[in-house]
Amino acid sequence: MTTAILSALPEEQGSLVSALEHPERIEHAARTFWRGRLEGRDVVLALSGIGKVAAATTAAALAERFAVRRMVFTGVAGGVGDGVQVGDVVVARSYLQHDMDASPIFPRWQVPGYGEARMDCDAALSALIFEAAGCFLATAGGTFALKDAAARPPRVHQGLVASGDRFVSTAAESQRLRGDLLAAGHDVLAVEMEGAAVAQVCRDHGLPFAAVRTISDRADDSAHVDFPHFVRHVAGPCADAIVHGFLRLL
Ligand code: SAH
């Protein structure tokens, strides 16, 4: 039963590739896939690339060419929900595409052909990810270099994550995005650029999907400074710890 572990950027993949036992490198669809064993489990590691189309291409290859049985996405995201701070972890309960808008033919955010805006993550898989993330923060959370000395220890949140082909990098855009969605009953915790696409591909293929995102920035006017710093220094160790912990729980 092979598990796919996806990340958007090489830094988010951390040192998972070098930890693989019996690593096999496979080039396919202009991407590099790594098959091997991690924590005694069969895995395929892949970079989704940035954005929904790149992520969907990778996810479709994992489903069809590699016949994986479940997919897990690890990476970073911008926090938009109240109290979702840099260094916190968000486990997705469901996903929507914040830039999907076929109105007035379909309600705003609804994915045409699917009858709804949200794609749910697999509850059982997400519960394991949640547990792994909690263990990680409990043991290593204090090591986060949070800028704000008064900041509370990092927390794990679970809820709705929104994906779109935009790096959200102003407070005005982040507030508008959150406010518009909230008015329609969608309380978004974080934004990123890939997860909803992978959720949709997994739904099409009947594959369980879970996603965990460490908050690299607040999707505000300092996001362009916070994001690269976090990706360079924190994202890799977070992904390593959460993925290893998750595979041990599996
Ligand atoms: N120039 C950057 C581009 C990264 S885009 C680079 O190549 O290093 C941002 C990535 O981090 C995406 O994969 C997205 O999923 C996630 N992300 C983090 N913060 C985000 C934000 N505020 N808005 C959108 N995506 C964000």
Residues whose N, C-alpha, C, O or C-beta is under 5 A from the ligand:
A	BS01	SAH	A8 I50 V76 A77 G78 R166 F167 V168 V191 E192 M193 E194 A219 A223
